[in-house]
Amino acid sequence: MMRIIITLLSILAAPMAAAQQVIPGPLEAEILRVIDGDTIEVRAFIWPGHSVETRVRLADVDAPEIRRVQCEAEREAGHRAKAFVENLLTPEGQPGGRVAIRNVQLGSFAGRVIAAMDLPDGRDLGSVLLEAGLATPYNARGGWCPSLESTLESAQEASASRS
């Protein structure tokens, strides 16, 4: 009986262990298109003569959304972040530029992988976005919309000034 339990546990644990694997890279990748400030579609060259097309979600950063936004300010910030990344990755407005992706792991959302991405000049794209104020650290998430408190304060101030 114990042997059966151990076998079942090892079968169940195998997919979990595989999901935790990280490919350190770097892997060369061709830019296909910029989805938003923190998601880029690439063709990654996994070994000679073989490539895979996938979306890469930048590790450890969160750029504002363009779709499913909490407020219009977030959408506007999302378009700025996307344009900034497009300018860095496709300076002539054409896909095909090359980057290096590192520390690739399977993402849990929308079939993407999560990875760090190095620009052709060696800078980390996530760090560049943070320095430009176009993303926040992933664990900080958000801050693109005025808080409910500041909205309430503004409404109260407007009401008080009318009195």
N, C-alpha and C positions, 0 to 999 in steps of 0.2 A: 504494500500500500504506500509506504513512504517513497519508494522508487517512482510510483505513478505521480505522486504529488510533486516530486522534484522535477520530473520530466515535464509536467504541465506548467510549472512555474518557469522553467527555462524556455519553453515555447512562448509563453506570454511575455517574458522579459526580452526576448530577442528583438522584436520590433521597437520596443522602447529604447534599447541600447542603440539600435541603428539610427533612431530619430535624434539621438544626442550626439552623433558623430559630427565632427567638424573637419572640413578639408582646409588645411592651413593656407594652401596656395603659395605664392600668387598664381592665379590663372589669368591668362590674357582674355579679354572680352571686347567685342565690338559693340558699340552703342547702336541700338536699333531705334529707340525713341525714349523720350523722357515722359513718364506718366504723370508725375507730380514731383514736388521737391525732395521726397525721400524714396521714390520708387522709379527705377530705370529698367527698361527692357533691353536685354543684351543677348548676344550670341557668344557663349563662353566656349573656348577651345579647350576641351577636357583632355585630349591627347591627340597626337598627330593624325590628321585626316578625320577627326570626329569633333563635332560641336553640338551644343544644346542651346536652344533658345529658352530664356526664362526671364522672369521679372525679379530684380534684386531690390529688396527692401534694405535701405541703409541701416546698419546696426547702430544702436545706442543714441539715435537722434529721432526727433519727431518734428516734421515740418507741418505747417497748417494744411488743412484739407481744401480741396477744390469742390468736391462733391460731398454730400452729406455733412454740411457745415452746421455749426451752432449759431453762426451769425454772419452777416455780410462782410464784416471786417476780416473774419477768418478766410472767406473765399478770396478776398482781395490779396491778403497776405499769401495765400496759397498760390495765386497766379504769379506774384512777385518771386516766390521761392522757385517755382517751376521755370520761369524765364531766366533766373540767375543760373540754375543748373544747366539749362539748355545752352546758355552762352558759354559756360565752362566746357561742356562736353561736345557741343556741335557749333564751334565758333563761326563757321561759314553757313550755319543753318542747315547743314546736311548731316544725316547720320553717317556712321562708318568710323568715327574716331575710336581710338583704342584706350582702354583703361586696364588696370589690374584689380582683380577682386581677391580678397583674403578672408580667411576665417569664415568660410561658407558653411552654413547649416540650414537645415530644412526649416522653413517658416511654418506657422500654424494657421495662416490665413491666406486665402486667395491663391494658393499654389505657388507662392513666391519662396525664394530663398532669402535668408538674412545674411548679409556680408558687409565687410568694410570695402570701400572702393577708393583706389588711388588714382588721382588725376595723372595725365602724362608727365607733369612736372614733379610727381612724387608726393604731392600734398594729399592728405586724407579728405575726401569730399565731405564727410560728416563734420569734421573739424572746421572746414572752410564755411559750411553753412552756419555752424554755431557762432563763429567769429563774426560773420556778417549779420547776425541777429535774425536769420531767416529760419531758424530751427531752435528747438529747446532740447536739452538732454531727455532721453526717452522716459526716464523715471519722473521728470517734471511735468510732462505732457500738458499741452494746452497753453492757456494764457493769451489766446488770440482774440477773445471776446471780452468785452467789459463784464466785470463780475455783476452778479445780481445786486450786490450791496451798492456798488457805485451807480448802477442804474436807478435803484431806489433813492439813493441820496440825491441824484440829479433831479428826479421827479419831485422830491420833497423841497429842494431848493427852488425849483421853478414855481411850485405851488405857493411857497412862502413869499416869493417876490411879487406874486400877483395879489397878495393879501394886503 
